[in-house]
Amino acid sequence: MLGYIVRRVLQVIPVFFGATLLIYFMVFAMPGDAILALFGDRTPNPALLAQIREEYHLDDPFIVQYFFYITGVFQGDFGVSFSGQPVSEVLARTFPVTIRLAALAIAIELVLAIVIGTISGLRKGRIFDNASLVIALVFVAVPVFVLAFLAQYFLAIQLGWFRPTVGVQNGWMDLWLPAIVLGLSLYATSMRLTRASVIDTLNQDWVRTAYSKGLSRRRVIPVHVLRNSLIPVVTNTATNFGVLLVGATVTEGIFNVPGVGNVLFEAVRRQEGPTVVSFVTVFVIVYVLVNLVIDLLYGLLDPRIRYAQ
């Protein structure tokens, strides 16, 4: 197990350098001059322009800029945004909000998907199963921004159960509405995975053997069927968690959540290279660590899985 963990951690190194180098290249290869764009319609002083370019190493070759950036990262310095604010402070302010939002959304998705997917799989072809599949199809078909506006109108404005927007007050309770929207948008895929996996597991010989040995349904379903049916769901959840960390921009915008999605969108729009690359760097590290934890969970869910020595 220890050797497996060490190998997976070592795999982070090429992923880290490859991802940061690629994103750094893409950001700085974008057309236009980000420094000139900061001044809008005004004509900046050439001396000031030269000073800013020198400060951000923008006159150096690309590989030299990347070297300065990556050296700073290893020293804990993620650079400074074009507005003069350290990127580490922006990360410290926005990342916890997005992590809380992603954790709530994943919890909602998992609970709904496992409960409804398991019941649906056990009652294949019955009314509950058919109704669950139709509802899941609706959630797949409805875009997340439509779901967000519907939730905002009915649950927040009409019923008053939640605040319509989040804003500066972004505690756990304030994030429930956007988390419900994100959780429901992800629920359909996980529910269908759970249902299909439960149906497949029920047809396995070792499940029939468990029943033939006299084990009760209450023992066979949670211990033998559900446990072995969760592997594809856990894999999908890990992917969803990574997607939520970087892809909840639309939902964060609609609910005015001060998370990384909003900041990253503005940074891309303003071509703020240091901010974009630093955010992506943190995303890569978090994403790899989450997948490492998920890989380790496989061994707990299915004892037949053994890590190569």
Salt bridges, closest charged atoms under 4 A:
ASP33 OD2 - ARG53 NH2 2.52
ASP60 OD2 - HIS57 ND1 3.47
ASP129 OD1 - ARG195 NE 2.60
ASP174 OD1 - ARG163 NH1 2.75
ASP205 OD1 - ARG208 NH2 2.50
GLU266 OE1 - ARG269 NH2 2.72
GLU266 OE1 - ARG270 NH1 3.64
GLU272 OE2 - ARG270 NE 3.02
ASP295 OD2 - ARG8 NH1 1.98
ASP302 OD2 - ARG304 NH2 2.81
